[in-house]
Amino acid sequence: MFQILTDSSCDLSAELAARLKLDVVSLSIEMDGVVYTGSDMSPKELYDHLRGGKLPKTSAVNPEGWAAAMRPRLEAGLDLLVLAFSSGLSATYQSAVIAAEELLEEFPHRKLIVIDTLCASRGQGLLVYSAAKLRDEGRSIEDTAAWVEDHKRNVCHWVTVEDLMHLKRGGRIGAATAVVGTMLNIKPIIRVDDAGKLENLAKCRGRKAALNYLLDRMAESWIPELNDTVYIGHGDCMADAEYLKAGILERFGDREVLIDYVGAVIGAHTGPGVVFIAFYGKQR
C-alpha cells in the first residue's frame, strides 16, 4: 500500500478526500493582505467576495510546503505517489519535484513518484479519484503511476464562464472584448489542452447554449470504459450544474455524476458562474 498526495487544485471535497484516503496540500489565496489556505475560506465566501469586486491573488505550493507533507509519510515507512496541479498553470508541480529530490536523498529506500497531471480542478480530481481506486484494488505504486501517465491526456476539461467582466478585471481579456461580449450575451468555451494550459475554443450565444455545447462535446468524445464517473464543478451556480447532470443522465443513462464547487483557488481565476465538466475522452 502507498499513499497518494495531491494539492487543493483538485477541488475534491474534504469528505471525498477522506473517503479516498488522500492527503491534500493547500495552495493559498491572498486578499486584503490576509493569506488563506485550506478551509480558511469556503468557495461560497470566495464567490461572494468576487461579486463584490475583490481580486484575490493565488500562490502555488512551495517546496517547503510539499516537504512538510511528504516527510511524515516517508518517516512512517510509506511510499508516495504525488499528483500535482498542471505545470502549464502553476509552479506547484515544479515545487513538488524539488521537494521530492531533496527528500529522496534522505530516504533513499522509499519510493516517491511525482507526476505532472496536466490537469486542473475537477479534471485533476477525476485523475486522482482513478488513481485512488487503482491503489485500493491492490495495484502497485509503479502500475498506478504508469496508468496515470498513460491516461492523463484522456481527461477532458470543458469550461464555460458567466462573467466576462471578471475575466477583464483579471487581465485575461481586453475591455472591448468584455463589453461587446457582455452586450451580445457571449459565453466563451475554454478547455485545458494537452500541455495543461487553457485554450479558448468556442463562443456560444447565451448560457443554455454554452451548457448544451459542453454536453455535445462530451457525447462526441466520452470513453466510459475508462471511468464512467463524470465530475461537474460550479462557481456558486448549482442550478446550472444540475442542468448539466440532468442532460448527462438523459443522454447516457444512469451514471455517477458528482457535483461540487469549483474551489477557491481555481474560482479566483474563473469567477462566479463558472461551470466545469470533466470526464475521460478520446482526446482533450
N, C-alpha and C positions, 0 to 999 in steps of 0.2 A: 504494500500500500504506500502511496505517496500523497503529498499534499499539493493542492492547486492553489496558487496565489495569483490574484488579479488586482486590477485597480478599479476605482469607483466610476470610471467612464463606461463600465459595462452596464450600468443602470439596472442592475438586479436589485430587487428589494432586499432589505435586511433579512426578512423572513425566508425568502427563497435562497439567499446565500447561505443561511444557517442550515436549511434543509439539504442543500447540496454539499455541505461541509467545506465551504470555501473560505479562504482568508482574503479580505479586500483592503487594499491600501488606498487612502483617500488623496485625491487631488484637492486643491484649495481654491477658494474664492475670496477676493478682497473687495470690500465695499465700504465706502466712507471711512477708510483707514482701519477697518476691522477685518481680520482674516478668519474665514470659516472653513472648517473641514468636517468630513463625515456627516453626522446627523445634526451639526450645529445649525444648519439651515435646511428646511424641507423644500422640495421642489415647489410646492404651493406658495411658500413665502417668497421664493426667488421670483416666480412669475408675477406675483403681486408687486414686488419692487420694480421689475422691468416695466410693468404697465404704468408705474409712477414715474418713469423716465430715468431710472438708475441704469448705469452701465458698469457692471462689475468686471473685474479682471480675474482671469483664471491662471493658475500656476500648475505646472507638471509636478509629479512626484520626483523629488531629487534623489541622488544615490543614497544619501543618509536615510531618507525615509524608507526606501526599499530595504536597505541593510537592516534597519531596525525591525522590519517584519520578517526578513529571511533568517536572521541569526537564531532566534529562539527555536525555530523549527529544525534547523540544522543541528543545534545543540541537543535537541530531543531525539536525534537519530533519524529524522525524516528526510527523504529526498523531496525536491521541489520542482514542480512544473509551473513556470511563470508565464502568464498570458497577458501581454501588455497592450495598452492603447496604441493605435496606429502611429507609426513613426512619421506618416505623412501629415499628421495633425498635431503632434505633441512630441516633446523631448522625453516623455515618460519611459518609452522603450529603451532609449539610449542610456538613461539613468539606471534602469534595471540591469543592463549589460555591465555597466561599470561596477555596480554593487556586487553582481554575481562573480565577476572576475576576481575581485578582491577577496570575497568570502571563500572561493574555491581554493585559494592558496592556504587559507586557514583550516578548511575542512576538505582535504583532498580525497577523502574516501566517500564523500557524499556525491549524489547526482543532483545537478542544478541546471535545468534547461530553461532558457529564456526564449520566448517566441514573440516576434512582432506579428500581432494578429492581423494588421492592416485593416482593422475593424474599429467601429466606434458604437457607443450607445447600445441599443438593443441588438445590433449585429454582433458586437463583441460579446454581449450577454448570451446570445444563441450559441456561439462557438464555445464559450466557457461551459455552458449547460451541456453541450455534447461531450466535451472532454470529461466532465464530472460523471456522466452516465457510463462512459467507457471505463473510467477508473473503477466505478462501482461494479462493473461487470467482470472485473479482475484483470483488465488489460494492464500491461506493464507501462512504466513511465515512457519508455522508448517508443512502444507501439502507439500510445496515446499521442505523444508529440508528433510522430510521423503522420498520424491521421489528421491532426490539426493542420500541419503544414500542407498536406495534400488537398485539403478541402476548404481552407480559409478563403480562397478566392471564389468559392461557390456561395459564400454568404452575401446575399443581396441586401443592400440598404437603400431603400427608396424613401424620400422625404419630400414633404411639401410644407411650406411655411405660410402663415397667415399675414404677418405684419411686415410689409416691405419697408416701412419707416424704421422698424427696429434694425433691419439689415443696413439701412442707410446710416443710422446712428453709430452702428458698429464699424462703419467704414467698408462694408462688404459690397455695396452697390452705390452708385452715384445718386445725387439728389434728384436729378432729372428723371432717371430711371425709376426711382421710388415714387415720385409724384405721378408720373404718367401711368406707371403700373397700377398704382392705387386707384386712379381715376377710371382705368379700364377694367378694374377688378381682376388683374392678372395674378395668378398663383404659380410661382416657379416650382419646377420639379428638379430635385437635386439627388445625386447618388454618390456613394463612396466608390471610387474606381479601383482598378487592380493595384494601383500604387498606394492605396489607402488615403487618397486625397479626395476633396469634394469636387464634383463636376456638375455644372448646370446642363441639364439635358433637354428640358421642355418647358413650355409655358401653357397654362390652362386658363380659360376664362371662367372664373368662379370656383368656389370651394368644392362643390359636389363634383364638378368635372375633374378637379385635381384628385379627389379621393377615388373616383372611378378609374382614373388613369393608373393609380397605384394597383388597383385590383386587376386591371387589364395586363399590366406588366407582370404581375405575379402569375397570371394564367398562362402567359407565354413561356415562362422560364422555370417555374417551380419544380423541384425534384423531391417529392415527399418521401421517396425511398431512403434518402439520406437522413431525413428527420422531418416528420410531419407536424412538428410544433412551429407555430408562427408567433412572432413577438410583435406587438403593437405598442409603440410609445407615444405619449401625447404631452403637449405643453399646456396642461390645465384646460383641456377641451374634451372631456370624457364622451360627450355625445358623438363627436366625430370618430373617436376610437371605436365606439360601439357600432357606428355605421359601417366602418371597415370590417369589424368582426362579423356582423350580420351578412355582409357581402361575401366574406370568405366561407361561412357556413352554408350559404345558399348555393354558391358555385361549386364547392368542393366537398360538401357533406360534413359529417361530424368530425371535427379536428380539434386538437388542443390549441387554443388561441389565448395567449397570455397578454393581459393589458396592464400597463403601469405608466407612471410618469416618465418622461424624458428627464433625466436627473439634472441637478442644479448646474453642474459644470458644463454639460453639453447644452442645456437650455439657456445658459448665459449667452451663447453664440447664436442660437436659432430663434429665441424669443418665444413669447406666448403664442399659442395656437399652432405650434409645430406638430405635425403628425408623421410618424416614423413606422415603417413596416419592415420587418427583417425575416428572411426565410432562406432556405438553400435552393439555389437555382443553377441553371446551366452556365450562366455567366453573369457577372455583375452588371 
